[in-house]
Amino acid sequence: MNFPGCSVENHIRMLEPANCYLYFLQSRLKRLLMAWNCLSLQVRTYTSPPNMNTPSFPLVYIGNLENIHWLERSLFQYHQLAGTEKIPLWKCRSEIKQNIRDKTHTVIDINRILARFLPKGGFTSYPWIRQAVSLDSEEYKNRRYQLMGEFRRLMRKHGYATGITSAKEDIRHFYRDLYLPFVSYRFQATAYPRSYAEIAKAVSHGFILQIFHKNEWIAGDVVRISGNEIQGIASGLLPDYSKSSRLTARAVMYPILFEWAASKGYRRINLLRSRANLQDGVFASKKHRGAVAEVDSWPHTAIKFYIPPESALPDLWKTQLVEYLGVLIPLDEALNRQS
């Protein structure tokens, strides 16, 4: 089934299985199948304009451009592209080592299978990480009272009503009118919407949680039940996004889901992915509700940072989450621990 606004991707698309063991195995298969995309890499050299209120430093990107739109809109936003060239994969290590000797900030965007063969000394991050809430955790318990207070206030202010559905016509309406426009609005050039078949399959193992305002369905979340875990698969919001009733509809969704899960005996809610940065709005919203950042095995690319010693970094670089001894911590903290 085709819907307007659903982009056609130029690489392999695999449905994410609900079973955790299949999820792990298929994520490895996905990396293997996508490794060919790194046989040729682009080297992009950037310069920093002078007189900016942020540290200035030369920067080199090496990768297959898969995450370049996100990087240039975020971490590279104060840099200007100075030149590009292509290199074969086998030259990547020597290029990185030369940049290390030259004390040049280097960012590698590469398949996770190949990332393990890069030179030592870098910090590994990911374009997407998972956030999950344990209803038994201190992070959630310390926030529950505040969250429920905000929830009751917003419900009274806007007169929201809630519902649950799994009807086929509602799945189509959610996908076409709430989900696709919202994904395009939030992620723009980096939008990568799930297929209609994937959404429909998820609903067959769960439901769509609905928020109504003045009898109009304005927000929804696709919720999948997998074993003892509740998974938030997709979020949708009806345009116009500037309306106050739209802006706060997303805020009441999480408390409703958490209380429903608790009433049914579920203790873990997987809120799926966010950008791996403390300043990312989606990440911060989930963290505010008690979600903890975790490495997700599904995304097939890794972002590796090679930072010269004693470098001054922009704030957004400092808050980028990197994997350190199996946990995700800010890059600034990782640099301090390493020194």
Secondary structure, 3 states (H helix, E strand, C coil): CCCCCCCCCCCCCCCCCCCHHHHHHHHHHHHHHHHHHHCEEEEEEEECCCCCCCCCCCEEEEECCCCHHHHHHCCCCCCEEEEEEEEEHHHHHHHHHHHHHCCCEEEEEEEHHHHCCCCCCCEEECCCEEEEEECCCHHHHHHHHHHHHHHHHHHHHHCCEEEEECCHHHHHHHHHHHHHHHHHHHHHHHCCCCCHHHHHHHHHCEEEEEEEECCEEEEEEEEEEECCEEEEEEEEECCCCCCHHHHHHHHHHHHHHHHHHHHCCCCEEEEEEECCECCCHHHHHHHHCCCEEECCCCCCEEEEEECCCCCCCCHHHHCEEEEECCEEEEHHHHHHHHC
